[in-house]
Amino acid sequence: MKKFQLAAGILTVAALLLLGSCTSEKKDYILATGGTSGTYYPFGGAIANIWNTKLENMNVTAQATGASAENLRLINKGEAEFGTVQNDVMDYAYHGTALFDGEVLENIMTIGTLYPEVVQIAVSKESGIKSVADFRGKRISVGDAGSGVEFNAKQILEGYGLTFDDIKKSNLSFKESAEGIQNGTLDGCFITAGVPNSALQELAFTAGLTLIPISGDEADIICSKYSYYTQTTIPGGTYKGTDSDTPALAIKATLAVSSKLDEETVYNMTKALFENLDQLAQAHAKGKEVSASSAVTGVSVPFHPGAAKYYRELGLLD
């Protein structure tokens, strides 16, 4: 009898130890971000830090990557669980269009949008351009070939009844575009980035620039057709010589997640993030632009059930 009780006791202790080891086992996740010199990498690191410090047994590593398109493919293949991406690129991946023509990524879902990346349209003061409608026949840089910026430019031109065939198109980087306007080889350019953008800041100080608004019926038409756009404003004074507010369109940096993660985990991570936005704002300036109410805007790819549960608790989703 004593031997039986001893054996039972040993088994009980072993079971408790095993249970303890299981419950304390850390969950290891990868948050795919962007290049180390950009915004996505440090911002993703700040998000990972919140999860690691506010949730038990959580180990999220922010990984430097080639940004949006690569991040979505990593999530889809199961090589990352989370990613910071542009919401328009995420839309392309989910529907198999534009940058992902014929390549549908089925394992991606949305946690929420984060902060705006504004489509900034700058022209030289000498060009006399007042509207996108004036771009016909003008020398315009639309970003790197095959980039998200190029598709932004295509869609906005379309809203004004123009195509790339109607302009003298160049595919240049942000820095090259600003230099082109400065030296007179370009009339204008499209830049999709956080405000302010360093290339436009330098251009404003050296040669000056004019920001072109996107507003009215054209803005409504573009946003209606492409649901990932939101209307925003570039505040007056953002760039030297631009004293008035400029209506603009923005896509949004977005937190993407694998559809394979369970609801409870994603709910807890969504809740932890949005209940610690003060910590996010202290870690990165863009954190001041994040809120739960804005996180449900500009979303065209379904929310993960865990994220949706959190937003419903706040009354932000039906």
Secondary structure in CASP SS format (residue, H / E / C, confidence):
PFRMAT SS
TARGET T0000
AUTHOR 0000-0000-0000
METHOD secondary structure of the structure
MODEL  1
M C 1.00
K H 1.00
K H 1.00
F H 1.00
Q H 1.00
L H 1.00
A H 1.00
A H 1.00
G H 1.00
I H 1.00
L H 1.00
T H 1.00
V H 1.00
A H 1.00
A H 1.00
L H 1.00
L H 1.00
L H 1.00
L H 1.00
G H 1.00
S H 1.00
C H 1.00
T H 1.00
S C 1.00
E C 1.00
K C 1.00
K E 1.00
D E 1.00
Y E 1.00
I E 1.00
L E 1.00
A E 1.00
T C 1.00
G C 1.00
G C 1.00
T C 1.00
S C 1.00
G C 1.00
T C 1.00
Y H 1.00
Y H 1.00
P H 1.00
F H 1.00
G H 1.00
G H 1.00
A H 1.00
I H 1.00
A H 1.00
N H 1.00
I H 1.00
W H 1.00
N H 1.00
T H 1.00
K H 1.00
L C 1.00
E C 1.00
N C 1.00
M E 1.00
N E 1.00
V E 1.00
T E 1.00
A E 1.00
Q E 1.00
A C 1.00
T C 1.00
G C 1.00
A C 1.00
S H 1.00
A H 1.00
E H 1.00
N H 1.00
L H 1.00
R H 1.00
L H 1.00
I H 1.00
N H 1.00
K H 1.00
G C 1.00
E C 1.00
A C 1.00
E C 1.00
F E 1.00
G E 1.00
T E 1.00
V E 1.00
Q E 1.00
N H 1.00
D H 1.00
V H 1.00
M H 1.00
D H 1.00
Y H 1.00
A H 1.00
Y H 1.00
H H 1.00
G C 1.00
T C 1.00
A H 1.00
L H 1.00
F H 1.00
D C 1.00
G C 1.00
E C 1.00
V C 1.00
L C 1.00
E C 1.00
N C 1.00
I E 1.00
M E 1.00
T E 1.00
I E 1.00
G E 1.00
T E 1.00
L E 1.00
Y E 1.00
P E 1.00
E E 1.00
V E 1.00
V E 1.00
Q E 1.00
I E 1.00
A E 1.00
V E 1.00
S C 1.00
K H 1.00
E H 1.00
S H 1.00
G C 1.00
I C 1.00
K C 1.00
S C 1.00
V H 1.00
A H 1.00
D H 1.00
F H 1.00
R C 1.00
G C 1.00
K C 1.00
R E 1.00
I E 1.00
S E 1.00
V C 1.00
G C 1.00
D C 1.00
A C 1.00
G C 1.00
S C 1.00
G H 1.00
V H 1.00
E H 1.00
F H 1.00
N H 1.00
A H 1.00
K H 1.00
Q H 1.00
I H 1.00
L H 1.00
E H 1.00
G H 1.00
Y C 1.00
G C 1.00
L C 1.00
T C 1.00
F H 1.00
D H 1.00
D H 1.00
I C 1.00
K E 1.00
K E 1.00
S E 1.00
N C 1.00
L C 1.00
S C 1.00
F H 1.00
K H 1.00
E H 1.00
S H 1.00
A H 1.00
E H 1.00
G H 1.00
I H 1.00
Q H 1.00
N H 1.00
G C 1.00
T C 1.00
L C 1.00
D C 1.00
G E 1.00
C E 1.00
F E 1.00
I E 1.00
T E 1.00
A E 1.00
G C 1.00
V C 1.00
P C 1.00
N C 1.00
S H 1.00
A H 1.00
L H 1.00
Q H 1.00
E H 1.00
L H 1.00
A H 1.00
F H 1.00
T H 1.00
A C 1.00
G C 1.00
L C 1.00
T E 1.00
L E 1.00
I C 1.00
P C 1.00
I C 1.00
S C 1.00
G H 1.00
D H 1.00
E H 1.00
A H 1.00
D H 1.00
I H 1.00
I H 1.00
C H 1.00
S H 1.00
K H 1.00
Y C 1.00
S C 1.00
Y C 1.00
Y C 1.00
T E 1.00
Q E 1.00
T E 1.00
T E 1.00
I E 1.00
P C 1.00
G C 1.00
G C 1.00
T C 1.00
Y C 1.00
K C 1.00
G C 1.00
T C 1.00
D C 1.00
S C 1.00
D C 1.00
T E 1.00
P E 1.00
A E 1.00
L E 1.00
A E 1.00
I E 1.00
K E 1.00
A E 1.00
T E 1.00
L E 1.00
A E 1.00
V E 1.00
S E 1.00
S C 1.00
K C 1.00
L C 1.00
D C 1.00
E H 1.00
E H 1.00
T H 1.00
V H 1.00
Y H 1.00
N H 1.00
M H 1.00
T H 1.00
K H 1.00
A H 1.00
L H 1.00
F H 1.00
E C 1.00
N C 1.00
L H 1.00
D H 1.00
Q H 1.00
L H 1.00
A H 1.00
Q H 1.00
A H 1.00
H C 1.00
A H 1.00
K H 1.00
G H 1.00
K H 1.00
E H 1.00
V C 1.00
S C 1.00
A H 1.00
S H 1.00
S H 1.00
A H 1.00
V C 1.00
T C 1.00
G C 1.00
V C 1.00
S C 1.00
V C 1.00
P C 1.00
F E 1.00
H C 1.00
P H 1.00
G H 1.00
A H 1.00
A H 1.00
K H 1.00
Y H 1.00
Y H 1.00
R H 1.00
E H 1.00
L C 1.00
G C 1.00
L C 1.00
L C 1.00
D C 1.00
END
